[in-house]
Amino acid sequence: MYSYTIILQRAVLVEANRNLKIAVVDDQNELSEVYSRGIENLGYPPPAFFNDGTSMVRALTRERQPFDVIIMNYRIPEMSGIEAAKIIQRYKKDTKMIIATSNDFVKVEALGAGLSFLLKPFSVEQLAECLEGSRLDKARNS
């Protein structure tokens, strides 16, 4: 009975992960493969990639692309990740945003704006915790 419960819980988790729509905003193209591999290894679908905040905002507002989670670098062209996140929050209040940066000083500003924070370089386990929290938030709001 116990092993059946664990198998069932994993199946439910994998199915929930398949439904989470993730976007990554980072101007370092070489990181796209790293993000993609890590996210897919955790059982999530491949993420969509954007090189700057403007293209991300446009995708959400004009093109109406839905995302449950956006992982955004702090230093991106045209506007900071936090500036882009604040614009996105006006239109998509249910979208969870994670600021990922190697600049520790950004943490206070990110958390103050209601964003999650990942300090680069981060582990797959840290990424998994952020995404798991996003998946649970989505399930609660559904």
Secondary structure as GFF3:
##gff-version 3
##sequence-region A 1 142
A	DSSP	alpha_helix	2	18	.	.	.	ID=ss1
A	DSSP	beta_strand	22	25	.	.	.	ID=ss2
A	DSSP	alpha_helix	30	41	.	.	.	ID=ss3
A	DSSP	beta_strand	48	50	.	.	.	ID=ss4
A	DSSP	alpha_helix	53	61	.	.	.	ID=ss5
A	DSSP	beta_strand	69	73	.	.	.	ID=ss6
A	DSSP	alpha_helix	81	91	.	.	.	ID=ss7
A	DSSP	beta_strand	96	101	.	.	.	ID=ss8
A	DSSP	alpha_helix	106	112	.	.	.	ID=ss9
A	DSSP	beta_strand	116	119	.	.	.	ID=ss10
A	DSSP	alpha_helix	124	141	.	.	.	ID=ss11
###
